[in-house]
């Protein structure tokens, strides 16, 4: 599965579990560690954890196991590293504080 297809798959899985404000950033000309970054919000710490766990589980089901999942212990900001696609799931407060979209724009 190419990175663009994986990104579309991840977005679909985020939408399935009601993730909000989904943004996709194309990093192909900006970074060499990934092609795309997906940023979304969850409504609570539990929701953030659930979104990240769902993305990881669904990717494992298509033989695209995450290289790592970080931050699910607290649930304010979870990261799912799928190699060419990095997924950030955050609470609104954390997303406002770090503003990843502006950093990578």
KOLLOZA-349387 format. One line per field, with one value per residue (C-alpha): residue in three letters; x, y, z. Coordinates in steps of 0.05 Angstrom, whole numbers, plus 32768, in hexadecimal, padded with zeros to 4 digits. Example, Ala and Ser with C-alpha at 12.3 -4.5 7.8 and 13.67 -1.06 7.14 Angstrom:
2
resn <- [ALA_SER]
x <- [80F6_8111]
y <- [7FA6_7FEB]
z <- [809C_808F]
REM end
This chain:
105
resn <- [UNK_UNK_UNK_UNK_UNK_UNK_UNK_UNK_UNK_UNK_UNK_UNK_UNK_UNK_UNK_UNK_UNK_UNK_UNK_UNK_UNK_UNK_UNK_UNK_UNK_UNK_UNK_UNK_UNK_UNK_UNK_UNK_UNK_UNK_UNK_UNK_UNK_UNK_UNK_UNK_UNK_UNK_UNK_UNK_UNK_UNK_UNK_UNK_UNK_UNK_UNK_UNK_UNK_UNK_UNK_UNK_UNK_UNK_UNK_UNK_UNK_UNK_UNK_UNK_UNK_UNK_UNK_UNK_UNK_UNK_UNK_UNK_UNK_UNK_UNK_UNK_UNK_UNK_UNK_UNK_UNK_UNK_UNK_UNK_UNK_UNK_UNK_UNK_UNK_UNK_UNK_UNK_UNK_UNK_UNK_UNK_UNK_UNK_UNK_UNK_UNK_UNK_UNK_UNK_UNK]
x <- [8000_801D_8021_7FE8_7FBA_7FCF_7FBF_7F79_7F70_7F86_7F57_7F1D_7F2D_7F31_7EEE_7ED0_7EDD_7EC8_7F0C_7F05_7F29_7F52_7F8C_7FBD_8001_802C_8073_8093_80BA_80C5_80DD_80FE_80E0_8098_806F_802F_801A_7FD2_7FBB_7F78_7F54_7F30_7EFC_7F1C_7F5A_7F33_7F1D_7F65_7F7B_7F42_7F51_7F9B_7F8B_7F58_7F8A_7FC0_7F90_7F73_7FB9_7FCF_7F93_7FAD_7FF5_800E_8020_8036_8080_806B_8033_8044_801D_7FE2_7FF0_7FD9_7FAD_7FB8_7FE3_7FEB_8019_8013_8051_8041_8083_806F_8032_8034_7FF2_7FEA_7FAB_7FA3_7F73_7F5E_7F88_7FC8_7FBA_7FB1_7FF1_8020_7FFF_8021_7FFB_801D_8061_8060_8039]
y <- [8000_8043_807C_80A3_8066_8059_80A1_809B_8059_807A_80B5_8085_8061_80A2_80B8_8074_8083_80CC_80EF_8139_8170_8140_8161_8140_815F_814B_8145_812A_816B_817C_813D_80FC_80D3_80D1_80E4_80F9_8110_8109_8135_812F_813E_8113_812E_8111_80EA_80A9_80BD_80CD_8089_8066_8088_8076_802E_8027_8041_8012_7FD6_7FE2_7FEB_7FA9_7F88_7F9C_7F86_7FCD_7FC8_8009_8013_8031_8050_8085_80AE_807F_807B_80C3_80CE_8118_810B_80C7_80BA_807E_8075_804F_805E_8088_80A3_80C2_80CA_80FD_80F9_8131_8152_8197_81B8_8194_81A0_81EB_81ED_81CB_81DF_81AA_81C0_8204_81E6_81B9_81E8]
z <- [8000_7FEB_801D_7FFC_8000_8048_8059_803C_8063_80A4_8099_808D_80CE_80F5_80D9_80EC_8135_8130_8130_8122_80FB_80D1_80AC_807C_8073_8037_8050_8010_8004_804D_8071_8062_809B_8080_8043_8067_80AC_80C3_80FD_811E_815F_8192_81C2_8201_8218_8211_81CA_81B6_81CF_81AB_8169_816C_8180_8148_8114_812D_8130_80EA_80CD_80EC_80CB_8086_8097_80A1_80EA_810B_8118_815A_8182_81B5_81E8_81F2_823D_824A_820D_8201_81C3_81A3_8168_8139_810E_80CE_80AC_8071_8097_80DC_8102_813A_8164_8197_81C6_81B0_81E7_81D3_8189_8196_81BF_818D_814B_8120_80E3_80E5_80F5_80B7_8088]
REM end
